[in-house]
Amino acid sequence: MDNLAKTERCFGPAIRKLCELTNQSSCWTHIAIRERAFFAPPAKHQK
């Protein structure tokens, strides 16, 4: 799976478009995986 597809799956088409425009998909994906908590609330930890 390419980085843009992975980015879109995780963060939606708006972020994918931003990545395409900035040509930073691999950097974004790498950062996003590491810092995922900032992008998506950790549903598993909420009670």
C-alpha positions in Angstrom: 0.0 0.0 0.0 1.4 3.4 -0.9 1.7 6.2 1.6 -1.1 8.3 0.3 -3.6 5.4 0.5 -2.4 4.7 4.0 -2.7 8.3 5.0 -6.2 8.6 3.6 -7.3 5.4 5.4 -6.0 6.7 8.7 -6.9 10.4 8.4 -9.3 10.9 5.6 -9.2 12.5 2.1 -8.6 16.0 3.4 -5.2 15.0 4.9 -4.4 12.9 1.8 -5.0 16.0 -0.4 -2.8 18.1 1.9 -0.1 15.4 1.6 -0.4 15.4 -2.2 -0.1 19.2 -2.3 2.9 19.3 0.0 4.4 16.0 -1.3 5.1 15.0 2.3 3.0 11.8 2.4 5.8 9.6 3.7 6.9 12.1 6.3 3.3 12.7 7.4 2.6 9.0 7.6 5.7 8.4 9.6 4.9 11.2 12.0 1.2 10.4 12.2 1.9 6.7 13.1 4.2 7.8 15.9 2.0 10.6 17.1 -1.4 9.1 16.3 -2.9 10.2 19.6 -2.8 13.8 18.4 -4.9 13.0 15.3 -7.4 10.6 16.7 -8.7 10.3 20.2 -7.7 7.0 21.8 -11.1 5.4 21.9 -9.8 2.2 23.6 -8.6 4.2 26.6 -11.9 6.0 27.2 -14.4 4.5 29.6 
